[in-house]
Amino acid sequence: MSVTVGFWRQRKRIAEKLKNPRILNITFHTFRHWKATVKCHKTEGIIYVKELLGHKDIESTMVYINIEKSLFQMKSDEFYFKTASSMEGAGKLIEAGYDHITTFNGVMLFRKRSNDLSEK
């Protein structure tokens, strides 16, 4: 059995098990797009992605860049962190745009993306 046939069979099994027919649209080319999109997001280097994909024309690579911008919406991977030990403190952080992440040893942990222009 070839790799392609094995992939198709596995893809069909997963689509049926998850009752998600959209999985049948996933191809090897989908993985190529995903890899390029993630690399572009992490490195922000269009020339690197162009070379990775073997494109001769930068315009071909720009397709991946546009996908990356819409997928990740240019959000930073850096966060501000705050803690709260009371419901009042937690409420103020939520009003300021922080998201509750977890509670550890009675302390609530919150985070907000660093590119959020509202007050830290």
Rosetta blueprint (number, residue, H / E / L):
1 M L
2 S L
3 V H
4 T H
5 V H
6 G H
7 F H
8 W H
9 R H
10 Q H
11 R H
12 K H
13 R H
14 I H
15 A H
16 E H
17 K H
18 L H
19 K L
20 N L
21 P H
22 R H
23 I H
24 L H
25 N H
26 I L
27 T L
28 F H
29 H H
30 T H
31 F H
32 R H
33 H H
34 W H
35 K H
36 A H
37 T H
38 V H
39 K H
40 C H
41 H H
42 K H
43 T H
44 E L
45 G L
46 I H
47 I H
48 Y H
49 V H
50 K H
51 E H
52 L H
53 L H
54 G L
55 H L
56 K L
57 D L
58 I H
59 E H
60 S H
61 T H
62 M H
63 V H
64 Y H
65 I H
66 N H
67 I H
68 E H
69 K H
70 S H
71 L H
72 F H
73 Q L
74 M L
75 K L
76 S L
77 D L
78 E L
79 F E
80 Y E
81 F E
82 K E
83 T E
84 A E
85 S L
86 S L
87 M H
88 E H
89 G H
90 A H
91 G H
92 K H
93 L H
94 I H
95 E H
96 A L
97 G L
98 Y L
99 D E
100 H E
101 I E
102 T E
103 T E
104 F E
105 N L
106 G L
107 V E
108 M E
109 L E
110 F E
111 R E
112 K E
113 R E
114 S L
115 N L
116 D L
117 L L
118 S L
119 E L
120 K L
